[in-house]
Every structure is written in structure tokens, then in C-alpha cells.
């Protein structure tokens, strides 16, 4: 039986700390950002359609154990992991009057 792991959440702050892009809230993309990537070297990540599903298959899992970690949950010795965005998750975001998020994101990226 294959060991697998599916997770459907993301974190802008975590992505940003791993040098991934800051995405506008209404963007229709999913950021794929490597953390502690050894190969390929200097890979800068990718922007994918938000409907994309990314699957990583572990080659020779018995020789090279791999773990998956997200949202403080770790699964050891996986054979594969599948990642996708869950459109059913909704959040309420609060703003200070006169301080919109779009302007803040633009100033963080370009100033």
C-alpha cells in the first residue's frame, strides 16, 4: 500500500520567508516555492494556474526516505505527495481604513 499525503492549504508568510513571490489576493496563480532545495540548484520556483495539481513521486523511497510537512503536520516516509489549492476555503480579511492590502503588497515588492 502506498503511503501518500494530501494537503490543501498554503501560507503567504511561509512562502515569503522562503523567498517566494507575494501574490495579490485576487491572483489566479499558485506559487510553487522550494525550501532548502539542493537540486536543481538556483531553482527559483514557479507560478502555476490556481487549478493546477502538482504531484511529486519519490524515486527509490526505500533507499531515500522523504517526509512531507505543511501547517506543522509532518508525515514520514511518503511515496508521493499531491498539492493543490482548495477553492472552498474562504477567509475574512480585515483592513485599516485608508490602508488597502493591494497598495501594501505593491509597496513591499517595488519600493
TIFIKOL-885462 format. One record per atom (N, C-alpha, C): atom name; x, y, z; residue in one letter. Coordinates in steps of 0.2 Angstrom, whole numbers. Atoms other than C-alpha are relative to their C-alpha. Layout:
% residues N
    a    east   north      up   r
   CA       X       Y       Z   A
...
% end
This chain:
% residues 111
    a    east   north      up   r
    N       4      -6       0   X
   CA       0       0       0   X
    C       4       6       0   X
    N      -4      -6       1   X
   CA       7      17      -5   X
    C      -2       5       6   X
    N       1      -5      -5   X
   CA      10      30       8   X
    C      -1       6      -3   X
    N       1      -7       4   X
   CA       3      47       2   X
    C      -2       5       5   X
    N       2      -6      -4   X
   CA      -1      64       9   X
    C      -3       5      -4   X
    N       3      -6       4   X
   CA     -13      77       3   X
    C      -1       6       5   X
    N       1      -6      -4   X
   CA     -14      95      10   X
    C      -3       5      -5   X
    N       3      -5       5   X
   CA     -24     109       3   X
    C       0       7       3   X
    N      -1      -6      -3   X
   CA     -18     124      12   X
    C       6       4      -2   X
    N      -6      -3       2   X
   CA      -5     137       9   X
    C       1       6       5   X
    N      -2      -5      -4   X
   CA       4     151      18   X
    C       4       6      -3   X
    N      -4      -5       3   X
   CA       9     168      11   X
    C       6       2       4   X
    N      -5      -2      -4   X
   CA      20     172      26   X
    C       6      -5      -1   X
    N      -5       5       1   X
   CA      29     155      24   X
    C       3       0      -7   X
    N      -3      -1       7   X
   CA      31     157       5   X
    C       5       6       0   X
    N      -4      -6       0   X
   CA      38     174       8   X
    C       7      -1       3   X
    N      -6       2      -4   X
   CA      50     168      21   X
    C       5      -4      -4   X
    N      -5       5       4   X
   CA      57     155       8   X
    C       2       4      -6   X
    N      -1      -5       5   X
   CA      59     170      -4   X
    C      -4      -2      -6   X
    N       5       0       5   X
   CA      44     166     -14   X
    C      -4       6      -2   X
    N       3      -6       2   X
   CA      33     179     -23   X
    C      -6       2       5   X
    N       6      -2      -3   X
   CA      20     189     -14   X
    C      -5       1      -5   X
    N       5       0       5   X
   CA       4     186     -24   X
    C      -6       5       2   X
    N       6      -3      -2   X
   CA     -11     198     -24   X
    C      -6      -5       1   X
    N       5       4      -2   X
   CA     -26     191     -16   X
    C      -5      -3      -6   X
    N       4       2       5   X
   CA     -36     190     -32   X
    C       3      -3      -6   X
    N      -4       3       5   X
   CA     -22     182     -42   X
    C      -3      -7      -1   X
    N       3       7       2   X
   CA     -27     166     -51   X
    C       6      -5      -1   X
    N      -6       4       0   X
   CA     -10     158     -48   X
    C       2      -3       6   X
    N      -2       3      -6   X
   CA      -2     146     -36   X
    C       8       0       0   X
    N      -7      -1       0   X
   CA      16     149     -31   X
    C       3      -7       3   X
    N      -3       6      -2   X
   CA      27     133     -30   X
    C       7       3       1   X
    N      -6      -3      -3   X
   CA      42     138     -19   X
    C       4      -5       3   X
    N      -5       5      -3   X
   CA      57     127     -15   X
    C       2       2       7   X
    N      -3      -2      -6   X
   CA      63     127       3   X
    C       6      -5       1   X
    N      -6       4      -1   X
   CA      81     120       7   X
    C       1      -4      -6   X
    N      -1       4       6   X
   CA      82     115     -11   X
    C       7      -2      -2   X
    N      -7       2       2   X
   CA      98     105     -16   X
    C       0      -1      -7   X
    N       0       1       8   X
   CA      93     100     -34   X
    C      -7       2      -2   X
    N      -6      -4       3   X
   CA      91     109     -45   X
    C       2       6       3   X
    N      -3      -6      -3   X
   CA     102     122     -39   X
    C      -3       7      -3   X
    N       2      -6       2   X
   CA      96     140     -40   X
    C      -7       0      -3   X
    N       7       0       3   X
   CA      78     135     -45   X
    C      -4       5       4   X
    N       3      -6      -3   X
   CA      68     150     -41   X
    C      -8      -1       1   X
    N       7       1      -1   X
   CA      51     142     -41   X
    C      -4       1      -6   X
    N       4      -1       5   X
   CA      36     143     -52   X
    C      -7       3       2   X
    N       7      -3      -1   X
   CA      19     152     -54   X
    C      -4      -5      -5   X
    N       4       5       3   X
   CA       6     139     -59   X
    C      -8       3       0   X
    N       7      -1      -1   X
   CA     -13     141     -63   X
    C      -3      -2       7   X
    N       3       2      -6   X
   CA     -23     140     -47   X
    C      -4      -6       0   X
    N       4       6       1   X
   CA     -32     125     -54   X
    C       5      -6       0   X
    N      -5       5       1   X
   CA     -15     115     -56   X
    C       0      -4       6   X
    N      -2       4      -5   X
   CA     -11     100     -46   X
    C       7      -3      -1   X
    N      -7       2       1   X
   CA       7      96     -43   X
    C       1      -7       4   X
    N      -1       7      -4   X
   CA      12      78     -38   X
    C       8      -1      -1   X
    N      -6       2       0   X
   CA      29      73     -33   X
    C       1      -8       2   X
    N      -1       7      -1   X
   CA      34      54     -34   X
    C       7      -1       3   X
    N      -7       2      -3   X
   CA      48      48     -23   X
    C       3      -6      -4   X
    N      -3       5       4   X
   CA      60      38     -33   X
    C       4      -4       5   X
    N      -4       4      -5   X
   CA      68      23     -23   X
    C      -2       2       7   X
    N       2      -3      -7   X
   CA      58      28      -7   X
    C       4      -5       6   X
    N      -3       4      -5   X
   CA      66      13       2   X
    C       7       2       2   X
    N      -7      -2      -1   X
   CA      84      20      -1   X
    C       0       7       2   X
    N       0      -7      -2   X
   CA      79      38       1   X
    C      -6       2       3   X
    N       6      -2      -3   X
   CA      66      42      14   X
    C      -1       7      -1   X
    N       2      -7       1   X
   CA      56      58      11   X
    C      -6       1       5   X
    N       5      -2      -5   X
   CA      45      67      23   X
    C      -4       6      -4   X
    N       4      -6       2   X
   CA      31      80      19   X
    C      -2       4       6   X
    N       2      -4      -5   X
   CA      27      94      30   X
    C      -4       6      -2   X
    N       4      -6       1   X
   CA      14     108      30   X
    C      -4       1       6   X
    N       4      -2      -5   X
   CA       5     118      43   X
    C       1      -4       7   X
    N      -2       3      -6   X
   CA      15     110      57   X
    C      -2      -8       1   X
    N       1       7       0   X
   CA      10      92      52   X
    C       5      -3      -5   X
    N      -6       4       4   X
   CA      24      80      46   X
    C      -3      -7      -1   X
    N       2       6       1   X
   CA      21      64      38   X
    C       7      -3      -3   X
    N      -7       3       1   X
   CA      37      52      37   X
    C      -1      -5      -5   X
    N      -1       6       5   X
   CA      42      40      23   X
    C      -6       0      -5   X
    N       5       0       5   X
   CA      30      45       9   X
    C       2      -3      -6   X
    N      -1       2       7   X
   CA      29      38      -8   X
    C      -1       5      -5   X
    N       2      -6       5   X
   CA      21      53     -16   X
    C      -4       5       4   X
    N       4      -5      -3   X
   CA      13      69     -12   X
    C      -3       4      -5   X
    N       4      -4       5   X
   CA       0      79     -21   X
    C      -2       7       3   X
    N       2      -7      -2   X
   CA      -3      98     -19   X
    C      -4       3      -5   X
    N       4      -4       4   X
   CA     -17     108     -25   X
    C      -4       5       5   X
    N       4      -6      -4   X
   CA     -27     124     -20   X
    C      -7      -3       1   X
    N       7       2      -1   X
   CA     -44     121     -12   X
    C      -4       6       0   X
    N       4      -6       1   X
   CA     -56     134     -18   X
    C      -6       1       5   X
    N       6      -1      -5   X
   CA     -69     130      -4   X
    C       2       4       6   X
    N      -2      -3      -6   X
   CA     -58     138       9   X
    C      -1       8      -1   X
    N       1      -7       1   X
   CA     -63     156      12   X
    C       3       3       7   X
    N      -3      -4      -6   X
   CA     -55     169      24   X
    C      -4       7       0   X
    N       3      -7      -1   X
   CA     -62     186      31   X
    C       7       4       1   X
    N      -6      -4      -1   X
   CA     -48     199      29   X
    C      -2       7       2   X
    N       2      -7      -2   X
   CA     -49     215      39   X
    C       5       5      -2   X
    N      -5      -5       2   X
   CA     -41     231      34   X
    C      -1       6       4   X
    N       0      -7      -3   X
   CA     -37     248      42   X
    C      -3       5      -5   X
    N       3      -5       5   X
   CA     -47     262      33   X
    C       6       4      -3   X
    N      -6      -4       3   X
   CA     -35     270      20   X
    C       6      -4      -1   X
    N      -6       4       0   X
   CA     -23     256      21   X
    C      -2      -7      -3   X
    N       2       6       4   X
   CA     -28     243       7   X
    C       6      -5       0   X
    N      -5       5       1   X
   CA     -19     227       5   X
    C       4       0      -6   X
    N      -3       0       6   X
   CA     -16     229     -13   X
    C       6       5       0   X
    N      -5      -5       0   X
   CA      -6     245     -10   X
    C       6      -2       4   X
    N      -5       2      -4   X
   CA       4     237       4   X
    C       4      -5      -4   X
    N      -4       5       4   X
   CA       9     222      -7   X
    C       4       3      -5   X
    N      -4      -4       5   X
   CA      14     234     -21   X
    C       6       3       3   X
    N      -6      -4      -3   X
   CA      25     244      -9   X
    C       5      -5       3   X
    N      -5       5      -2   X
   CA      33     228      -2   X
    C       4      -3      -5   X
    N      -4       3       6   X
   CA      38     222     -19   X
    C       4       5      -4   X
    N      -3      -5       5   X
   CA      43     238     -28   X
    C       3       6       3   X
    N      -3      -6      -3   X
   CA      50     250     -15   X
    C       6      -2       4   X
% end
